[in-house]
Amino acid sequence: MASQGSKRPGFSRRARFGLFAGYVVAITGALIGAGLIIIAIFDPQGFASIRGAVSTVTAPVSASGRGAVQSGGRIDDYIANWWNAGRQNAELRAELDIARRQLVEARATELENRRLRQLVNLIEGESEIIVTARLVNSSLTSARRTATLFAGRNQGVRSGQPVSAADGLVGRIIDSGSSASRVLLLTDRSNIVPVRLTRDGTPAFTTGRGDGQVEVRALEAGRSPFEEGDVLITSGTGGIYPPNVPVAVIIEVFGDSALATPLANPASLDFAIVQPAYEPEVEEEDEASAGDGNADETATPGFSETP
């Protein structure tokens, strides 16, 4: 007696039914296809109607499938974007750093150009200039407030000559070597500069405090002519410093004195100009004084003859 596992599939009733159903489906499909071909040849309008009906039935299925495909594509994009987010973030940070450096360089170039334009305007506005040179350093912690100018006797620099920048007065030369000089800054305690207010011309004088600022005092004791924001310029009194050079701006008032900040900061200056020491014109005053003396002498004999 043969075992059940040795039976051939052809003897299985299920296999015979499956094979028969396959033949039926194939023959039916062939007949339907042949019928559609005949209809398409002999009745194109009817075939178009059938095709439209089939499209109407299959459209929702196609739409659902297309939506599924698109959703799968979006999921792939999300995964790819998430996977590349780290790399893109690093690239954006690198580009941001480059843009920031370029911005800083552009601002530095703009600031340098502005300073150079101010220096050119200052040079063009001055009648006599000995030399234009670079300020190479300035003292910050020593008791004396000085700066080093990269010009000396070889360029005509001598002690007592005023030093100015585009922003205002810097100080005066106190010592000159062959190719370098020392500048006594406005903020030094021993530097006294005659000034006047641009608002009303009130005379005053400044004295350095040794801390980067200057003290301003009025010539008339007990009077307080100062106001916050007042701008001080040189008056030319006493010589050395030429008149009308910006000096400082008042930031705080104390009775008949005030605290001011120099307009020219040596720590941020690049170039400065050296001018001859200013000498006030006194010839006309001397001649007038001499004329008054002669008039007194001629009037004296007449006065003695009067009873």
RAKA-V886680 format. One record per residue. N is the residue number from 1. SS is DSSP state (alpha for helix, beta for strand, coil for the rest). PHI is phi as a letter, one per 20 degrees, with the letter a starting at -180 (none if undefined). PSI is psi in radians with two decimals (none if undefined). Layout:
# RAKA-V886680
<<N/SS/PHI/PSI> <N/SS/PHI/PSI>>
This chain:
# RAKA-V886680
<<1/coil/none/2.16> <2/coil/f/2.50> <3/coil/f/2.78> <4/alpha/f/-0.54> <5/alpha/f/-0.25> <6/alpha/e/0.03> <7/coil/f/2.47> <8/coil/f/2.64> <9/alpha/f/-0.52> <10/alpha/f/-0.40> <11/alpha/e/-0.06> <12/coil/e/2.29> <13/alpha/f/-0.67> <14/alpha/f/-0.70> <15/alpha/f/-0.69> <16/alpha/f/-0.72> <17/alpha/f/-0.66> <18/alpha/f/-0.70> <19/alpha/f/-0.71> <20/alpha/f/-0.72> <21/alpha/f/-0.64> <22/alpha/f/-0.73> <23/alpha/f/-0.72> <24/alpha/f/-0.79> <25/alpha/f/-0.71> <26/alpha/f/-0.77> <27/alpha/f/-0.69> <28/alpha/f/-0.76> <29/alpha/f/-0.68> <30/alpha/f/-0.70> <31/alpha/f/-0.73> <32/alpha/f/-0.74> <33/alpha/f/-0.74> <34/alpha/f/-0.68> <35/alpha/f/-0.72> <36/alpha/f/-0.65> <37/alpha/f/-0.76> <38/alpha/f/-0.71> <39/alpha/f/-0.73> <40/alpha/f/-0.53> <41/alpha/e/-0.80> <42/alpha/e/-0.34> <43/coil/b/1.35> <44/alpha/f/-0.62> <45/alpha/f/-0.73> <46/alpha/f/-0.70> <47/alpha/f/-0.65> <48/alpha/f/-0.66> <49/alpha/f/-0.78> <50/alpha/f/-0.76> <51/alpha/f/-0.67> <52/alpha/f/-0.71> <53/alpha/f/-0.72> <54/alpha/f/-0.71> <55/alpha/f/-0.68> <56/alpha/f/-0.69> <57/alpha/f/-0.70> <58/alpha/e/-0.17> <59/alpha/f/-0.83> <60/alpha/g/-0.67> <61/alpha/f/-0.75> <62/alpha/f/-0.70> <63/alpha/f/-0.74> <64/alpha/f/-0.74> <65/alpha/f/-0.71> <66/alpha/f/-0.71> <67/alpha/f/-0.69> <68/alpha/f/-0.71> <69/alpha/f/-0.77> <70/alpha/f/-0.72> <71/alpha/f/-0.72> <72/alpha/f/-0.65> <73/alpha/f/-0.71> <74/alpha/f/-0.68> <75/alpha/f/-0.72> <76/alpha/f/-0.71> <77/alpha/f/-0.74> <78/alpha/f/-0.77> <79/alpha/f/-0.74> <80/alpha/f/-0.73> <81/alpha/f/-0.74> <82/alpha/f/-0.68> <83/alpha/f/-0.62> <84/alpha/e/-0.01> <85/alpha/f/-0.74> <86/alpha/f/-0.80> <87/alpha/f/-0.75> <88/alpha/f/-0.65> <89/alpha/f/-0.74> <90/alpha/f/-0.71> <91/alpha/f/-0.72> <92/alpha/f/-0.68> <93/alpha/f/-0.71> <94/alpha/f/-0.74> <95/alpha/f/-0.64> <96/alpha/f/-0.72> <97/alpha/f/-0.73> <98/alpha/f/-0.77> <99/alpha/f/-0.66> <100/alpha/f/-0.75> <101/alpha/f/-0.73> <102/alpha/f/-0.65> <103/alpha/f/-0.74> <104/alpha/f/-0.75> <105/alpha/f/-0.70> <106/alpha/f/-0.71> <107/alpha/f/-0.69> <108/alpha/f/-0.71> <109/alpha/f/-0.71> <110/alpha/f/-0.74> <111/alpha/f/-0.72> <112/alpha/f/-0.73> <113/alpha/f/-0.67> <114/alpha/f/-0.74> <115/alpha/f/-0.72> <116/alpha/f/-0.67> <117/alpha/f/-0.71> <118/alpha/f/-0.70> <119/alpha/f/-0.70> <120/alpha/f/-0.75> <121/alpha/f/-0.67> <122/alpha/f/-0.76> <123/alpha/f/-0.72> <124/alpha/f/-0.49> <125/alpha/e/-0.25> <126/coil/e/2.44> <127/coil/f/-0.63> <128/coil/c/2.19> <129/coil/c/2.31> <130/coil/e/-0.87> <131/beta/a/2.65> <132/beta/d/2.14> <133/beta/b/2.96> <134/beta/e/2.42> <135/beta/e/2.00> <136/beta/e/-0.44> <137/beta/a/2.92> <138/beta/b/2.57> <139/coil/f/2.55> <140/coil/c/-0.57> <141/coil/d/-0.20> <142/coil/f/2.89> <143/coil/f/-0.57> <144/coil/e/2.40> <145/coil/d/1.75> <146/beta/c/2.88> <147/beta/c/2.78> <148/beta/d/2.20> <149/beta/d/2.30> <150/coil/e/1.06> <151/coil/a/2.55> <152/coil/b/-2.59> <153/alpha/f/-0.54> <154/alpha/f/-0.43> <155/alpha/d/0.10> <156/coil/n/0.20> <157/coil/e/2.29> <158/coil/c/2.82> <159/coil/f/2.46> <160/coil/n/-0.05> <161/coil/e/2.44> <162/beta/f/2.62> <163/beta/c/2.24> <164/beta/c/2.83> <165/coil/c/-3.11> <166/coil/f/-0.51> <167/coil/e/-0.43> <168/coil/q/-2.85> <169/beta/f/2.40> <170/beta/d/-0.80> <171/beta/r/-2.61> <172/beta/b/2.74> <173/beta/f/2.28> <174/beta/d/-0.25> <175/beta/a/2.35> <176/beta/c/2.29> <177/coil/d/-2.86> <178/coil/f/-0.64> <179/coil/c/0.17> <180/coil/b/2.68> <181/beta/b/2.76> <182/beta/d/2.39> <183/beta/d/2.19> <184/beta/e/2.01> <185/beta/f/2.83> <186/coil/f/-0.51> <187/coil/e/-0.04> <188/coil/f/2.51> <189/coil/f/-0.42> <190/coil/e/0.01> <191/coil/e/1.99> <192/beta/d/2.20> <193/beta/c/2.12> <194/beta/f/2.27> <195/beta/c/3.08> <196/beta/b/2.74> <197/beta/f/2.37> <198/coil/f/-0.35> <199/coil/f/-0.79> <200/coil/c/0.08> <201/coil/m/0.22> <202/coil/f/2.21> <203/beta/f/2.61> <204/beta/a/-3.02> <205/beta/b/2.65> <206/beta/d/2.59> <207/beta/c/2.34> <208/beta/f/2.63> <209/coil/d/-0.17> <210/coil/n/0.08> <211/coil/c/0.37> <212/coil/n/-0.01> <213/beta/c/2.97> <214/beta/c/2.68> <215/beta/d/2.39> <216/beta/d/2.30> <217/beta/c/2.51> <218/beta/e/2.66> <219/coil/f/-0.51> <220/coil/e/2.05> <221/coil/f/2.51> <222/coil/n/-0.04> <223/coil/d/2.46> <224/coil/c/1.51> <225/coil/e/0.03> <226/coil/e/2.63> <227/coil/c/2.59> <228/coil/f/2.34> <229/coil/n/-0.12> <230/coil/f/2.44> <231/beta/d/2.34> <232/beta/d/2.41> <233/beta/c/2.78> <234/beta/f/2.53> <235/coil/e/-0.31> <236/coil/n/-0.06> <237/coil/f/2.33> <238/coil/n/-0.09> <239/coil/n/-2.91> <240/beta/m/-1.22> <241/coil/e/2.21> <242/coil/f/2.72> <243/coil/f/2.80> <244/coil/m/0.47> <245/coil/e/2.21> <246/beta/g/2.40> <247/beta/d/-1.07> <248/beta/b/2.99> <249/beta/c/2.35> <250/beta/f/2.31> <251/beta/d/-0.29> <252/beta/b/2.49> <253/beta/d/2.35> <254/beta/c/1.57> <255/coil/m/-2.11> <256/coil/e/0.17> <257/beta/c/2.95> <258/beta/b/2.83> <259/beta/d/2.31> <260/beta/c/2.71> <261/beta/d/2.21> <262/beta/g/2.49> <263/coil/f/-0.53> <264/coil/e/2.01> <265/coil/e/1.94> <266/alpha/g/-0.49> <267/alpha/f/-0.42> <268/alpha/d/0.09> <269/coil/e/2.57> <270/coil/d/-0.89> <271/beta/c/2.71> <272/beta/b/2.82> <273/beta/d/2.58> <274/beta/d/2.29> <275/coil/d/2.84> <276/coil/f/2.65> <277/coil/f/2.34> <278/beta/f/2.34> <279/coil/c/1.94> <280/coil/f/2.57> <281/coil/f/2.04> <282/coil/c/0.07> <283/alpha/f/-0.76> <284/alpha/f/-0.67> <285/alpha/f/-0.69> <286/alpha/f/-0.74> <287/alpha/f/-0.70> <288/alpha/f/-0.70> <289/alpha/f/-0.69> <290/alpha/f/-0.69> <291/alpha/f/-0.71> <292/alpha/f/-0.63> <293/alpha/f/-0.72> <294/alpha/f/-0.65> <295/alpha/f/-0.64> <296/alpha/f/-0.70> <297/alpha/f/-0.69> <298/alpha/f/-0.48> <299/alpha/e/-0.35> <300/alpha/f/-0.78> <301/alpha/f/-0.73> <302/alpha/f/-0.65> <303/alpha/f/-0.60> <304/alpha/f/-0.45> <305/alpha/e/-0.26> <306/coil/f/2.34> <307/coil/f/none>>
